[in-house]
């Protein structure tokens, strides 16, 4: 759940880098190392080439065209991971050529285990999925796609054709069509015996409705991110009645309120749970202002980590500061729910709770820009902090630091002798991570 890390932009202020962007930076640096190994001598070159083609990473999809002739020399058999950061026609005059080159690379990678596309492949969904199912369906373990909503039938057929898939992240883009034409896929009741992680984002309502009838005995991690959608929700409770009993990780990010106590009863093995503390929790209307919401029907014995989405109104910064002057009643109502829901995150309800993490990157950016909570909301931060300290719970932001830890310019740090290059920054981050691990061991 380490959603982001701080970094200093070359021009301007501090910014947050997502975990995916951090991975991309690491990948680009690793290529530099691999090329240096290959340039050392012939013996090292033979060893280095095994690693160079193990991960095919593209931050510019137009370079796929340049790689295709190289892959024709049978180098694709070394590839385990194919990762495309963006997918657009910039710099490519013919999108069909790019599509054909991608299919050719997939055809040359029979041992491909991970396929990730972080950019929409709306125009090439059928061709790409057909290539994956034809050439590497038996080897694929992880898949990450962004597809249009009307590609549901293709996605279902793809999942049936991949018997060893263990992790799937699918983002559905675009509005929900009036009706889905699933064809043969409508009669498929999938048995995904190896699928352990399922992550859905966007307009995936119809996918969830179909998946309720599937058999997923190995499913342990489920993430549902509805973004800003508020309508046509699937029945999450019914989904968890079918698939929740073995889950250890559950992340639900949506705006409409859900019945948390029922959800937690259906998922007794959870160790990590993320929800939206802006929700109005059923039964809490009878409680006083200083009392907690009813998040559980009985203490949940296994949860150690709780993630909190949204909370944009809690500290009076950013958009919430502006909106408060427009509609103070709504703002105060949301903050009231925030306080009572947070008060319920205690050792009485969650005896093994060790960490509460605020997951919203936008909230952390606003706190950094405002140099902390507004004057009227500082007491809320203080109250939440004291609650966690008294309970022995670590309160974190989305970077994994203590909530309230904001980045400091190198010239403002006490240790003025610390090198300011990127390597030193990484070492400091590593040391801080070691300290956190030691403190929570």
C-alpha angles and dihedrals in degrees: 000000000000093000100176150359131214120246133175114240118225089239119026136004137326119300137187121247117204121232088252092054090048089054090051091053091050091049094052091049091050090057089057089054093047093050090050090052091050092049094054100079141320094270093051090044091059090051095042095053090064089061097037094064097034090089119033105198123180123187087169112042092201087075089068087080090058093050097051096080090049092052089055086073091072096259092128092079087076094055118107099163133040113188125177113187097190133017116198138116096250109137091007117100095191118043090189089062090053091049092049091048091052092049089048091053091049089050090054093051106071092159096051111145103170126042118179129173114176093184129068115272093189095141096046105036098116094045096045094045092047090052092050092049093046103045110024110013092119094053103040115110102163130034131180119183141166110206140161117267092245090063091078095112091053091049092052092049090048093053091051090053095053108072096174099047111136103170131032128179114182126178115196114204132195134032122312111264118235090248137006121230100205097163112184090357090070090069096049118108100188126214107201100183097174102037108119103160127043121178122179129183136178125004097358098136095118092046090055091049090053093045092056088078096047127101112237106163095166097050110130105151126051126176122182117184114177092178105203098334115127105170139068093026120183117236099267092181091056090046091054092046086063102035109015104082095082099036118122096175125043125171119178118178113179139124103230113081121256133198100259097182091056091046092053091048089055092050107048095160097057116132095171125039129173124188142151114271088197088076121111101237116216114253094020094104090083094055127096125246093263096044129092132250122253101258095155138034089207133001112288105229102197110042112110101161130043124188123203121207127196112004088152092146097047101089105030098243135124118355093357092060090056095042092050091069091049100046112007093168094062091043093053091046092055092046089050090056090045091056096048094044092048091048087059091059094091141120092262092064095030109028094184097043111140107160140029115192127191103217104190111111091190091058092052092048090052091049090051093048091050093041091238139330121333117264092257093051101041091093089059092056089046092049093050091046093051091047091055093044092051091049095045092244125141113233111206141175124226093279093059093251123122111280106264096036105125126184118268125212111246092242090056096053120106092231099071093170093064111113113249100213123111095258092059090048090054091049091052090050090050092050091049090051090051090051091051091049091049092048093052097039 
